[in-house]
Amino acid sequence: MARLLIVDDEAVILIQLKEYLRDMGYEVAGTAVSGEDAVEKARELNPDLILMDIYLAGKKLDGISASVRIKEEMNIPVIFMTAFGGDQVLERVKNVEPYGFVLKPFQNTELKAAIDVALIRKDMESRLRESEEKLRSVVNTANEAIITINNEKQIIFWNRAAQTCFGYAEQDAIGLPLVALFSEGDAKVLEPEVDRIIQTGVSTILGKSLEVSGRRKGDVFFPMECSLATWRMNRQVFLTIIGKDITERKKIDQMKSDFVSLVSHQLRTPLAGIMGCVDNMLWGLSGTLSFKQMEYLQVMKEISSRGYRIIANLLNISRLERGVISMDIRPVDLCYVARNAVQEHSAAIESKGVKLAVDFPDEEILVLADKDKLFEAISNVVHNASKFTDAGKISVRVFSDDSEGKIKISDTGPGIPPESMKYMFTRNQILSGNATYKGGCGLGLFISKQFMQLQKGDVDVQSRVGKGTAFTFRIPLAQAAEG
């Protein structure tokens, strides 16, 4: 049952209101006849709602002044009652933000409606305030920096993690422009995208994880991962940025990469020595070998070659992740590179009884590429086709259009399951998936994709389970680039 406090300096109205309210099902917690008395009773009784007469004759505090004190101190909602109006009174009443306004003499139904609406509003505001407090608590305990900007691209919300991340206290951060949080280069990229989001609600960066350079107070820069989301309220667009400092993660990644590079270098040298000794023995330099010895040496050669290839791939991945891959881009004949890459695996393909079909044009197709990186990218895919195709045919076709040289490598192997296609060419394929009984773990495909993109080209894949797989390489023509 709602508890009400009645404030009026006329005893007859107080008695009448008490009867009305009790009949309506409300509890009258108390009454007051002056503004000062109303403030004291509000402190003492803490009612759910106050019915306040505006004019309280002969007192220092009228109803409006008393309501201001009650609102500031206790935030108890007030409904004003008066027999007099006027613009000046209404203007003062609005500043108090009352929950209702009823004119004397009032009808019971009007009074009840005003009280019910006020109590509903109070309950809704209380729930909203509780929800906001819970949300603020969650946001402030989050490990990620959470920042909200308005359509003027100024910060209007800043949680504790943002303070830790960027070094600004909340009162200093509020009002800062968004670009103050990023390096100059990243700010130039982000600002037009933010403008587009504010104007249209659409952008290619929304919902994506971005790696940027954050700017801490004092112009200290650090690696940062963030994502952006947009929302609207009262026809205004707001943008929330969730980000975190990834300095430690970058250090760990660098340590892993350095470790892989070091171990790979240490392993490759003795393995190359083993392969050289095996080859010398197979060539007869150590004397005549029995059939069984030849068989064992062939197995050793195959295992060693596979291990050497994996180590070389690990080194390439380490270099890619550290950004130390150098590119020597110059015009090269795509047919020449493709022919050599296919030749490297032709013996292995034909030894399995798989047909190798090549279709190269007679004339050169000059492309802008790093010859060694292009060779390795193509070789990795031909090697995969050789490894997984046990019957049928492997086809390699070189051709061009107006702007690109192209190579299509098709096989009749088992194909790639749809669930694996989305991880193709990604680090996820390396780290989490699908090592096979033939030693495939995705290293070569990841490297091929990276090498092609570094040469402003690309490689795509199409596959059907049970039907085979086709990879298509694309690389800019030298003539097209010059034109």
C-alpha positions as CSV (number, residue, x, y, z in Angstrom):
1,M,0.0,0.0,0.0
2,A,1.4,3.4,-1.0
3,R,2.1,5.8,1.9
4,L,1.3,9.5,1.3
5,L,2.1,12.8,3.1
6,I,-0.5,15.6,2.8
7,V,0.7,19.2,3.1
8,D,-2.0,22.0,3.3
9,D,-2.6,24.9,5.6
10,E,-6.4,24.4,5.6
11,A,-7.6,21.9,8.2
12,V,-10.8,21.2,6.4
13,I,-8.9,20.1,3.2
14,L,-6.6,18.0,5.3
15,I,-9.5,16.1,6.8
16,Q,-11.3,15.8,3.5
17,L,-8.2,14.5,1.7
18,K,-7.4,11.9,4.4
19,E,-10.9,10.4,3.9
20,Y,-10.6,10.5,0.2
21,L,-7.2,8.8,0.1
22,R,-8.1,6.1,2.6
23,D,-11.3,5.3,0.6
24,M,-9.1,5.0,-2.5
25,G,-6.9,2.5,-0.7
26,Y,-3.9,4.6,0.1
27,E,-2.2,5.0,3.5
28,V,-1.9,8.5,4.9
29,A,1.5,8.5,6.6
30,G,1.1,12.0,8.0
31,T,0.1,15.6,7.4
32,A,1.8,19.0,7.5
33,V,0.6,22.6,7.5
34,S,3.8,24.4,6.5
35,G,6.8,24.1,4.2
36,E,9.1,23.7,7.2
37,D,6.8,21.1,8.7
38,A,6.6,19.3,5.3
39,V,10.4,19.0,5.1
40,E,10.7,17.6,8.7
41,K,7.8,15.1,8.2
42,A,9.3,14.0,4.9
43,R,12.6,13.2,6.7
44,E,10.8,11.4,9.5
45,L,8.2,9.4,7.5
46,N,9.9,8.9,4.1
47,P,6.6,8.6,2.2
48,D,6.1,7.3,-1.3
49,L,4.5,10.5,-2.5
50,I,3.7,14.0,-1.2
51,L,0.5,16.0,-2.1
52,M,1.8,19.6,-1.7
53,D,-0.3,22.8,-1.6
54,I,1.6,25.5,-3.4
55,Y,0.4,28.4,-1.3
56,L,1.1,28.0,2.4
57,A,0.1,31.3,4.0
58,G,2.3,33.2,6.4
59,K,5.2,30.8,6.2
60,K,8.8,31.2,5.1
61,L,8.7,28.2,2.8
62,D,5.9,27.9,0.4
63,G,5.0,24.6,-1.2
64,I,7.4,25.0,-4.1
65,S,10.4,26.0,-2.0
66,A,9.7,23.1,0.4
67,S,9.5,20.7,-2.6
68,V,12.9,21.9,-3.8
69,R,14.5,21.0,-0.5
70,I,12.7,17.6,-0.4
71,K,13.8,16.8,-3.9
72,E,17.4,17.7,-3.3
73,E,17.7,15.9,0.0
74,M,15.3,12.9,-0.3
75,N,14.2,12.8,-3.9
76,I,10.5,12.1,-2.9
77,P,8.1,12.7,-5.7
78,V,5.5,15.6,-5.3
79,I,2.1,16.4,-6.7
80,F,1.2,20.0,-6.5
81,M,-2.3,21.2,-5.4
82,T,-3.6,24.8,-5.9
83,A,-6.7,26.9,-6.5
84,F,-4.6,29.5,-8.3
85,G,-2.5,29.3,-11.4
86,G,-0.7,31.8,-13.5
87,D,2.4,31.7,-15.8
88,Q,4.8,32.7,-13.1
89,V,3.6,29.9,-10.7
90,L,3.7,27.4,-13.5
91,E,7.2,28.3,-14.4
92,R,8.4,27.8,-10.8
93,V,6.5,24.5,-10.6
94,K,8.2,23.2,-13.8
95,N,11.6,23.8,-12.3
96,V,10.8,21.4,-9.5
97,E,9.8,18.7,-12.0
98,P,6.7,17.6,-10.2
99,Y,5.0,14.3,-10.8
100,G,1.6,15.9,-11.2
101,F,-0.5,19.0,-10.9
102,V,-4.2,19.1,-9.7
103,L,-6.5,22.2,-9.4
104,K,-8.7,22.7,-6.4
105,P,-11.5,21.9,-6.0
106,F,-10.6,18.5,-7.5
107,Q,-12.6,15.5,-8.4
108,N,-11.8,12.2,-6.7
109,T,-11.3,10.5,-10.1
110,E,-8.8,13.2,-11.2
111,L,-6.9,13.0,-7.9
112,K,-6.7,9.2,-8.0
113,A,-5.6,9.3,-11.6
114,A,-2.8,11.8,-10.8
115,I,-1.7,9.7,-7.8
116,D,-1.7,6.4,-9.7
117,V,0.3,7.9,-12.6
118,A,2.8,9.4,-10.2
119,L,3.3,6.1,-8.3
120,I,3.7,4.2,-11.6
121,R,6.2,6.8,-12.8
122,K,8.1,6.6,-9.5
123,D,8.3,2.8,-9.8
124,M,9.5,2.9,-13.4
125,E,12.1,5.5,-12.6
126,S,13.2,3.5,-9.6
127,R,13.6,0.4,-11.7
128,L,15.4,2.3,-14.4
129,R,17.8,3.9,-11.8
130,E,18.5,0.4,-10.4
131,S,19.1,-1.0,-13.8
132,E,21.4,2.0,-14.7
133,E,23.3,1.4,-11.4
134,K,23.7,-2.3,-12.1
135,L,24.9,-1.5,-15.7
136,R,27.3,1.2,-14.5
137,S,28.7,-1.3,-11.9
138,V,29.2,-3.9,-14.6
139,V,30.7,-1.4,-17.0
140,N,33.0,0.0,-14.3
141,T,34.3,-3.5,-13.3
142,A,34.9,-4.6,-16.9
143,N,38.5,-5.2,-17.9
144,E,37.9,-3.5,-21.3
145,A,37.9,0.3,-21.8
146,I,34.3,1.3,-22.6
147,I,33.9,4.7,-24.2
148,T,30.8,6.4,-25.7
149,I,30.8,9.4,-28.0
150,N,28.0,11.6,-29.3
151,N,27.3,12.8,-32.8
152,E,29.8,15.6,-32.3
153,K,32.5,12.9,-31.9
154,Q,33.1,13.9,-28.3
155,I,33.4,11.6,-25.3
156,I,30.4,11.5,-23.0
157,F,31.0,8.2,-21.1
158,W,34.3,6.8,-19.7
159,N,34.6,3.8,-17.5
160,R,37.4,2.9,-15.0
161,A,39.2,0.6,-17.4
162,A,39.4,3.5,-19.9
163,Q,41.0,5.7,-17.2
164,T,43.6,2.9,-16.6
165,C,44.1,2.4,-20.3
166,F,44.4,6.0,-21.5
167,G,45.5,7.8,-18.2
168,Y,42.7,10.4,-18.2
169,A,40.4,10.7,-15.2
170,E,36.7,10.7,-16.1
171,Q,36.3,14.5,-15.6
172,D,39.3,15.2,-17.9
173,A,38.1,12.7,-20.6
174,I,34.5,13.9,-20.9
175,G,34.3,16.3,-23.8
176,L,37.6,15.2,-25.4
177,P,37.4,14.5,-29.2
178,L,37.6,10.9,-30.2
179,V,40.7,11.4,-32.3
180,A,42.6,12.3,-29.1
181,L,42.7,8.6,-28.2
182,F,44.5,7.4,-31.4
183,S,47.7,7.9,-33.3
184,E,47.6,10.5,-36.0
185,G,47.6,7.8,-38.8
186,D,44.8,5.7,-37.2
187,A,42.8,8.9,-36.4
188,K,42.8,9.8,-40.1
189,V,41.5,6.4,-41.0
190,L,38.9,6.2,-38.2
191,E,37.4,9.7,-38.4
192,P,35.8,9.5,-41.9
193,E,34.4,6.0,-40.9
194,V,32.9,7.5,-37.7
195,D,31.4,10.4,-39.8
196,R,29.8,7.8,-42.0
197,I,28.4,5.9,-39.1
198,I,26.9,9.1,-37.6
199,Q,25.4,10.1,-40.9
200,T,24.2,6.7,-42.2
201,G,24.6,4.2,-39.4
202,V,26.6,2.0,-41.8
203,S,30.3,1.3,-42.0
204,T,32.7,-1.6,-42.9
205,I,34.4,-1.3,-39.5
206,L,31.3,-1.8,-37.3
207,G,31.4,-5.0,-35.2
208,K,34.9,-5.9,-36.4
209,S,38.0,-6.3,-34.3
210,L,40.5,-3.5,-35.2
211,E,44.1,-3.3,-34.2
212,V,45.1,0.4,-33.8
213,S,47.7,2.5,-32.1
214,G,46.1,4.0,-28.9
215,R,47.4,7.3,-27.5
216,R,47.8,7.5,-23.8
217,K,47.9,10.8,-21.8
218,G,51.3,12.4,-22.5
219,D,51.4,11.1,-26.1
220,V,52.5,7.6,-25.1
221,F,51.4,5.2,-27.9
222,F,50.5,1.5,-27.3
223,P,49.0,-1.3,-29.4
224,M,45.2,-1.5,-28.9
225,E,42.5,-3.9,-30.0
226,C,39.0,-2.3,-30.2
227,S,35.5,-2.7,-31.7
228,L,32.8,-0.2,-32.4
229,A,29.0,-0.4,-32.0
230,T,26.3,2.2,-32.7
231,W,23.0,3.0,-31.2
232,R,20.3,5.7,-31.3
233,M,18.3,7.6,-28.7
234,N,16.1,10.6,-29.2
235,R,17.1,10.8,-32.8
236,Q,20.7,11.1,-31.9
237,V,23.4,8.6,-32.9
238,F,25.9,7.4,-30.3
239,L,29.0,5.3,-30.8
240,T,30.4,2.9,-28.2
241,I,34.0,1.8,-28.4
242,I,35.3,-1.2,-26.5
243,G,39.0,-1.6,-26.4
244,K,42.0,-3.0,-24.5
245,D,45.7,-2.6,-24.3
246,I,47.4,-5.6,-26.1
247,T,51.0,-4.6,-25.3
248,E,51.5,-7.8,-23.2
249,R,49.9,-10.0,-25.8
250,K,52.1,-8.5,-28.5
251,K,55.2,-9.2,-26.4
252,I,54.1,-12.8,-25.8
253,D,53.4,-13.3,-29.6
254,Q,56.8,-11.8,-30.3
255,M,58.4,-14.2,-27.9
256,K,56.6,-17.2,-29.5
257,S,57.6,-16.0,-33.0
258,D,61.2,-15.6,-31.9
259,F,61.2,-19.0,-30.3
260,V,59.8,-20.7,-33.4
261,S,62.3,-18.9,-35.6
262,L,65.2,-19.9,-33.3
263,V,64.2,-23.5,-33.1
264,S,63.4,-23.8,-36.8
265,H,66.9,-22.4,-37.7
266,Q,68.5,-24.9,-35.2
267,L,66.6,-27.8,-36.7
268,R,66.9,-27.0,-40.3
269,T,70.7,-27.3,-40.4
270,P,71.1,-30.9,-39.1
271,L,68.1,-32.0,-41.1
272,A,69.7,-30.7,-44.3
273,G,72.8,-32.7,-43.3
274,I,70.7,-35.9,-42.9
275,M,69.0,-35.3,-46.3
276,G,72.4,-34.9,-47.9
277,C,73.8,-38.1,-46.4
278,V,70.6,-40.0,-47.5
279,D,70.9,-38.7,-51.0
280,N,74.6,-39.7,-51.2
281,M,73.8,-43.2,-50.1
282,L,70.9,-43.5,-52.6
283,W,73.3,-42.4,-55.3
284,G,75.6,-45.3,-54.4
285,L,78.5,-43.2,-52.9
286,S,78.6,-45.5,-49.8
287,G,78.6,-48.7,-51.8
288,T,76.0,-51.2,-53.1
289,L,72.8,-51.3,-51.1
290,S,70.3,-54.1,-50.6
291,F,66.7,-53.6,-51.7
292,K,65.6,-53.3,-48.0
293,Q,68.3,-50.7,-47.4
294,M,67.1,-48.7,-50.4
295,E,63.5,-49.0,-49.2
296,Y,64.4,-47.7,-45.7
297,L,66.5,-44.8,-47.2
298,Q,63.5,-43.8,-49.4
299,V,61.3,-43.6,-46.3
300,M,63.9,-41.6,-44.5
301,K,64.2,-39.2,-47.5
302,E,60.4,-38.7,-47.6
303,I,60.2,-38.1,-43.9
304,S,63.2,-35.8,-43.9
305,S,61.8,-33.8,-46.9
306,R,58.4,-33.4,-45.1
307,G,60.1,-32.2,-41.9
308,Y,62.3,-29.8,-43.8
309,R,59.3,-28.4,-45.6
310,I,57.4,-27.9,-42.3
311,I,60.5,-26.2,-40.8
312,A,60.8,-23.9,-43.8
313,N,57.1,-23.0,-43.5
314,L,57.4,-22.3,-39.8
315,L,60.2,-19.9,-40.5
316,N,58.1,-18.2,-43.2
317,I,55.2,-17.8,-40.7
318,S,57.6,-16.4,-38.1
319,R,58.9,-13.8,-40.6
320,L,55.4,-12.9,-41.7
321,E,54.2,-12.4,-38.1
322,R,57.3,-10.2,-37.4
323,G,56.8,-8.3,-40.6
324,V,60.4,-9.0,-41.8
325,I,59.5,-10.6,-45.1
326,S,61.2,-8.6,-47.9
327,M,59.7,-8.5,-51.4
328,D,61.7,-8.1,-54.6
329,I,58.9,-7.0,-57.0
330,R,59.9,-7.0,-60.6
331,P,58.5,-8.3,-64.0
332,V,58.7,-12.1,-64.2
333,D,57.2,-14.6,-66.6
334,L,54.3,-16.3,-64.8
335,C,54.6,-19.4,-67.1
336,Y,58.2,-19.9,-66.2
337,V,57.5,-19.7,-62.5
338,A,54.5,-22.0,-62.7
339,R,56.3,-24.5,-64.9
340,N,59.2,-24.8,-62.3
341,A,56.8,-25.1,-59.4
342,V,54.9,-28.0,-61.2
343,Q,58.1,-29.7,-62.2
344,E,59.2,-29.8,-58.6
345,H,56.3,-32.2,-57.8
346,S,55.8,-33.9,-61.2
347,A,57.7,-37.1,-60.3
348,A,55.7,-37.5,-57.0
349,I,52.4,-37.0,-58.9
350,E,53.2,-39.4,-61.7
351,S,54.6,-42.1,-59.2
352,K,51.0,-42.3,-57.8
353,G,49.5,-43.0,-61.2
354,V,47.8,-39.6,-61.2
355,K,47.6,-37.8,-64.5
356,L,49.3,-34.4,-64.7
357,A,47.8,-32.1,-67.3
358,V,49.3,-28.7,-68.0
359,D,48.0,-25.9,-70.2
360,F,50.5,-23.0,-70.6
361,P,50.4,-20.4,-73.4
362,D,53.3,-20.2,-75.8
363,E,53.9,-16.5,-75.1
364,E,55.2,-15.0,-71.9
365,I,52.8,-13.6,-69.3
366,L,54.7,-10.9,-67.5
367,V,53.5,-10.2,-64.0
368,L,54.8,-7.9,-61.2
369,A,55.9,-10.3,-58.5
370,D,58.7,-11.6,-56.3
371,K,59.8,-14.7,-58.2
372,D,60.8,-16.8,-55.2
373,K,57.7,-15.9,-53.2
374,L,55.4,-16.6,-56.1
375,F,57.2,-19.9,-56.8
376,E,56.7,-21.0,-53.2
377,A,53.0,-19.9,-53.1
378,I,52.3,-22.0,-56.2
379,S,54.5,-24.9,-55.1
380,N,52.6,-25.2,-51.8
381,V,49.3,-25.6,-53.5
382,V,50.7,-28.1,-56.1
383,H,52.2,-30.0,-53.2
384,N,48.9,-30.2,-51.5
385,A,47.2,-31.4,-54.6
386,S,49.9,-34.1,-55.0
387,K,49.5,-35.2,-51.4
388,F,45.7,-35.5,-51.3
389,T,45.0,-36.8,-54.9
390,D,45.3,-40.5,-55.1
391,A,43.5,-41.1,-58.4
392,G,42.3,-39.1,-61.4
393,K,44.0,-35.9,-62.5
394,I,45.8,-32.7,-61.4
395,S,45.4,-29.9,-63.9
396,V,47.5,-26.7,-64.0
397,R,46.4,-23.9,-66.4
398,V,48.1,-20.5,-66.8
399,F,46.2,-17.6,-68.5
400,S,45.5,-13.9,-68.2
401,D,42.9,-11.2,-68.7
402,D,43.3,-7.4,-69.2
403,S,44.8,-6.8,-65.8
404,E,45.9,-10.0,-64.1
405,G,47.9,-13.2,-64.7
406,K,46.2,-16.3,-63.4
407,I,46.9,-19.9,-62.5
408,K,44.2,-22.4,-61.8
409,I,45.3,-25.6,-60.1
410,S,42.5,-28.3,-60.0
411,D,42.5,-31.8,-58.6
412,T,40.2,-34.8,-58.3
413,G,41.0,-35.3,-54.6
414,P,38.5,-35.7,-51.7
415,G,37.6,-32.0,-51.6
416,I,37.3,-29.8,-48.5
417,P,34.4,-30.0,-46.1
418,P,32.3,-26.8,-45.9
419,E,33.0,-26.4,-42.2
420,S,36.7,-26.2,-43.0
421,M,36.4,-23.8,-45.9
422,K,35.9,-20.8,-43.6
423,Y,39.2,-21.4,-41.9
424,M,41.1,-21.9,-45.2
425,F,44.2,-19.7,-45.5
426,T,43.8,-18.5,-41.8
427,R,45.9,-19.0,-38.7
428,N,43.0,-20.9,-37.2
429,Q,43.6,-23.6,-39.8
430,I,47.1,-23.9,-38.5
431,L,46.5,-23.7,-34.8
432,S,43.3,-25.6,-34.4
433,G,42.7,-27.8,-37.3
434,N,42.7,-30.5,-39.4
435,A,46.1,-32.2,-39.4
436,T,45.6,-35.3,-41.6
437,Y,47.1,-38.7,-41.9
438,K,49.2,-37.3,-44.7
439,G,50.7,-34.6,-42.6
440,G,48.7,-31.7,-43.8
441,C,48.2,-28.9,-41.2
442,G,47.5,-25.8,-43.3
443,L,50.9,-24.2,-43.1
444,G,51.5,-24.0,-46.8
445,L,48.0,-22.6,-47.6
446,F,48.4,-19.8,-45.0
447,I,51.8,-18.8,-46.4
448,S,50.5,-18.9,-50.0
449,K,47.7,-16.5,-49.2
450,Q,50.0,-14.1,-47.3
451,F,52.7,-14.2,-50.0
452,M,50.1,-13.5,-52.8
453,Q,48.6,-10.6,-50.9
454,L,52.0,-9.1,-50.2
455,Q,52.5,-9.0,-54.0
456,K,49.1,-7.3,-54.4
457,G,47.6,-10.6,-55.7
458,D,45.5,-13.2,-54.1
459,V,44.4,-16.9,-54.2
460,D,40.9,-18.3,-53.9
461,V,39.5,-21.8,-53.5
462,Q,36.5,-23.7,-54.6
463,S,35.8,-27.2,-53.5
464,R,33.1,-30.0,-53.5
465,V,33.5,-32.9,-51.2
466,G,34.1,-36.1,-53.3
467,K,34.7,-34.0,-56.4
468,G,37.9,-32.2,-55.9
469,T,39.3,-28.7,-55.3
470,A,40.4,-25.8,-57.5
471,F,42.8,-23.0,-56.4
472,T,43.0,-19.8,-58.5
473,F,46.0,-17.5,-58.2
474,R,45.7,-13.8,-59.4
475,I,48.7,-11.5,-59.8
476,P,48.8,-8.0,-61.5
477,L,50.2,-7.9,-65.0
478,A,53.3,-5.9,-65.5
479,Q,51.9,-4.0,-68.5
480,A,48.7,-3.2,-66.6
481,A,50.6,-1.8,-63.6
482,E,52.8,0.3,-65.9
483,G,49.8,1.6,-67.7
